[in-house]
Amino acid sequence: MLPKERVAAVFEHQPTDKVPIYMAGWSSRAASYVVGRKVIVGGGCPQYYEACALWEGEQAHAEFLERIRRDALAVATAADLDYVRATYWRMPEKPTRRIDEYTFYYGDDTNWRVMRYYPELELYGVIDRSPRPEPTIEDLQREVEMMEASGPAPQRPEDYPELAAAVKEVGRQRAVHGYAPWCALPPGNVAWLEAIALQPELVKRYVMAAARNSLPQVACMAQLGIPYLHGGGDFCGTTGPIYSPRAFRELMLPGLQLISEECHRHGCYHMFASDGNLWPVADDLFEAAGVDAYYEIDIRAGMDLRRLRERYPHLTLLGGISSETLHLGSVEDVKRETMAALEIAKELGSIIVGCSNQVVAPTPPQNIEVMLTTLHENR
């Protein structure tokens, strides 16, 4: 079977000649080890280098865009993955000034922030910013009204050049994944959590408006020939969701159902991701919501592959290897966890095995090596 045929088979719950493999994401350092040269992928790394390129000018930015497109495909090819992630995090905002090698200033004198890159961790984050008041319920009300008034934003397949190029370059052999609308409250905004208790209907309106306004993205993916659409929205920790199962059912579920319906209308799969322990809402999420697949499976939080496959036989699963094990475990730990995931995938099917989240920058090269070797020799 071709790699893309294996992936198609697991989504249709059909047998495969080998277990398909993937990686949810790579840090630049880990990917560079696999490729054998410096590549720009991951989270903070491409964001920082994009800031550098924008600072240097239009030609430098055009060269950066071509490089990150090639680098994302290079690591997927070098690791010989069946399922390809073709794009990584971006931040196409030109800095106002450069403070030093790793630090940029954005904005103006009244609304500004300073961001710094930490190469060892590959993090690019805000270290200082202008004072800003905490949002109020009234602010959220105005935001929702604006979203409802604006309606869906038009989108075109040409808005996704990296995905189009990936389908053209590797799509005959490997499966390329795209993106579904996310369905979650804005991260780090305490006002929205307060609104769940004080103004639940406002939260539901926000979720529905956000989902509805993003639906054109699904049609774009379908036109690109990409049926595997990664959506979701982080809302869980190791002990469970940050809001109640009832709030999830009443406020989040309708938005997820809307996205699932749109995906299915276009012949696509709606895939959901969140770290943490999702068991308290699992029946609503994996049955009532119409979700087809689950990725970013957090095995350290109890999201066990076997239990998931047996309880939700219609669900396709992606993962089985923990970023934490790769980062902090021994070679024997990595091999044992990799083999366990492969054995479950062979026994139960409908599983794509790989690292459930990013292979982080400090991951020892020997752990990456044993993971890839074990995957390819035992799949």
N, C-alpha and C positions, 0 to 999 in steps of 0.2 A: 504494500500500500504506500502511496505517497503520503508525506506528512499531513498535507491538507485533508486527505481522505480519512486519516485516523481521527483528526479533530472533528470532522463532519460526523463520523460514526459515533463518537462518544456523545455528541449532542443529540443524536437520534437513538441512543442507547442500543447501538449495534456492536458486534464484536470487532476487534481490531487485531492485526498481526503482532503489534507491539503496543506497549503503553505510550501514549503521546506525552511529550514533556514540554515544559515552558518555564519561564521565570517571570514573576510578577514585576520585577524591576531590578535594575543594576545600579550600584554606585559607579562613579567614573573609575575609581581605583580598581574595583573588582572586575569591571568590564575590560579595563586596559590590560589586566593580567590575562584574561581569556583571549583577547584579540592579539596581544603582543605589541601593542603600540598605545599611545595616549588616545583615549576616546572621551568625548564629552556626552555623558548621559547622566541620568539620576535626577535629583531634586535641586539642591542649591547650586551644584556645579554648572549646569547649563544656564541657570538664571544669572549667576555671576558673570559667566563668559559672554552672555548676551549683553549685559550692562557694559562690559568692556568694548564689545563690538559696536554697540550703539554710540558709545562715547567717541570711538575712532572714526565713525562716519558710515555713509550708506554702503560703500563698497565692502567695508569690513563686515557690516551686518549681513549683506548678501552672502558673503563667503562663509560666515558663521552658520547661516540657515542651511546652506548646502552641506556643510560639515556635519551638523547634528543629524541631518537626514541620513547621511552615509554611515555615521557611527552607530546609530540605533540598529540598522540592518546588519552592520558588521559583527556586532556582538551576538545577535541571534543566529547568524550564519556560522560564526566560529564555534559557538556552543552547540550547533546542530539541533536547534529547537524546532519542534513541529509548529508551535504557536508563537506568533511574532508580535512583540510590542514595537510599533514603528515610531512612536513619539514619546517625548518626556516633557518635564515641566519647562514652561517658558515664562518670561516676564518682559514683554516687549515695550518697556517704558524707558525712555531715554533719561539718564540722570542729568541733574542740573549742573553738578560739578563733581570732580573727583578729588577726594580728600587725601587718599594715599593709595597704595597698590591694591588693597583689599576693601576700601571703604568709599562709598558713593553717597552723595546728597541728592535727594529727590524733592521736587516741589518748589515753593517760593517762601518768602519770609513769613507768611501767615499760616500756611499749611505745608508742613515739611516733615521729612523723616530721613534718618541716616541708617544705611544698611551696610553690614560688614560680612565678608566671606571668611570662613574658617576652613582652610584647606584640609586639615587633618580629618575633620568630620564631614566636610563637604556640605556645610550649612551656610545659607545666605539669609540673614535675618535682620530685623529692625533692632538697633541698639539705642536709638533715641528718636524722639518725635515731638512735634508741637503739641501743646496741651489740647485736649478735645473732651467735651462733655460726654458723659455716658448717655447712650440713647435712652429715650423714654418710650412709654407705650404710645404716646402721641406721635413720636418719630416713626415708630413702626407702622402706625395707622397710615401715615402719609406715604411711606414706602410701598405698602400694599396697594393703596389706591393708585399710585403711579404705575405699578406693575400691571394691575388690572386694566388700566386705561391704555397702556402701550400695546398690549396684545402680543402674539407671537412675533418674534423677530425673523425676517426672511433669511434663509440660508441656502447656499448653493454648494454643490460638490466641489467646485473650485476653491471654496473656502478652506479645504482640507488638502493642500498640495502634498504634504508629507505622506498622508495615507494613500492618496492616489498614486504617488510614485512607488510606495511600498507594494501595492497590489500589482503594479506593472512589473516591478523588478523581481519580486520573490513569490508573487501570488500564484504562479503556476505550480509551485512546489509546496509552499507552506501557507498555513492559514494566518491571516492578518486580522487583528481585532481592532474594532472601532469603539465608539463611545455612545452611550445612552444618556439622556438627561439624568442628572443627579437629583435626589429627593431627600433633602435634609435641611435643618436649620443652619444659619450661618455659624461657622465655628467661632468660639471665643466670645460670643455675644450673649451676655448674661440676661439682657432684657428679653430675649426670645424665650429663655427658660422660665422667666417670671411670667411671661404672657401665657404660657401653657396653663398656669394656674389661674391667672387673672382674666385673660381674654382668649380662651381656647378657640373661639370661632375666628378670631383674627389670625391665629396660627394656621388654622385649616385653610383660610383664604390665601395666605402666603404660600403654603405648600402647593395648593392647586394652581395658583397663578404662575409660580415658578415652573411647575411641571408643564402646564399648558403652553407657556411661552417658549419652552425648549423643544417641543414636539417636532418642529421642522428638522431638527438634527437627525431624527430617525430616518426620514425620507432621504436625506443626503447620504447617510451610510448605506442604505439600500441601493441607491443609484451608483455608489462606488463599488458595489458588489461585496460589501462586508456585512455578514449577518450576525456577527458576534459582538454585541454591544455592551461594553463595560459601564455600568452605572453604579448607583448605591448612595452612600452617605454615612460617614462615621458618626456613630451615636452610642457606642458601647465601650465599657471598660472591662477589666477582667472579672468584675463581679456582676455585670449586667448592664442594661441600658441606663442612660443618664436621665431618662424620664420613664414614666410608668408604662407597662404594657397596655393599659387602657388608653393612655394618651397616644401611643403608637397606633392602636387600632382605630381610634376615632379621628386623629388628626393627620397621620402620615399615610395610612393605608390607602385612602382614596386617591392620593397623588400617585402612588406606586401602581395602583390598578390602571390608572389612565395611561401611564408610560408603557406598562405591559401590553395593553390593548393596542397601542400604536405600533409597538414593535411587532406584535403578531400580525397586525394588518399588513405590514410590509414584509412579512416572511423572515423576521429577525428574532434573535433570542435576547431577552432582557436579563442581564446579569447584574447581580448585586454584590457589593463589597462593604464590609465594615470590620475593623478590628474588634477584638473583645468577645464577650460571652453573649451570644444572640439567643440562647435557648428560651429565655422568658417570652420572646415574641416570635419564636421560630414558626409556629403553626400559621400565624397571620402572615409572616413574611414569605415563607416558602410554599404556602398553599393558597391562602386567600388573595395574596397580592399578584399571583400569576407569574412570579419570577421563575426563570428557567434554569439559572445557574448561580452558583455562589463561589466567589473568589475572595482572596485575602483571608482565608480560613485560619483563625488564630487557635492553633492546637494547644498553645500554652494556657489559653483561657477555657479549655474544655470543649472546643469545637472539633470533635473527633470524626475522622473520615468514615469509619465503619458505622458509627451510630447515625451519622447524617445519611449515608447511602441506604441503610436499612429502614430508617424512618421516612425518608422522602425519596422513594425510588424513581420519581420523575426528574429529580434534580441532577444536573451535571456539576461536578465539583472540581475545583482547581486548587492545587496546593499539596499539603502534606509534609513539607519541610519547613521548619521554623527559622526565621532570620536569626533569632536568638541562639539557636543551636549552632548554626553556621558561624556566628560571630564568637560565641563563648565556649562552645563545646569542643571536645577532643575530636580527632579524626575518627575514632571508634564511635563516638556519639553521632557524628554526621552520617557515617555509613549505616549505623543501626536504624536511624530515623528514616533515611532514604529507602532502605530495604523494606521497612515496615509499610511505607506508603505504596511502594511498588507492589508488594504482596496483596494489599487490600485492593488496589486497582485491578490486578489480574483476576482476583477472586470475584469481585463485585461489579467491575466495569464502570463506565461513565465517569471516569476520573482522569484528569490530566495532571500529572505529578510534576512538582517543582517547588521552588521556594515561594511560600505564600505571600511574602512581602519583599521589600527591597533587600538585596544582598549588600549590606552596609559597608562603608569604606574601611573600617578596621578589621573586616573579616580576613582571617589568615588564608593566604593562598593555598596552603595544603588542604584546607577544608573545602575550598571551591573545587580543587582538583579531584578530591575523593568523591564529592557529590556528583560531579559530571561523569566521572569514570564509572561510578556505581550505577548511575542512571542508564548510561549507554550499554553497559555490559549485562544488565539484568532486566531490561525492559521487555 
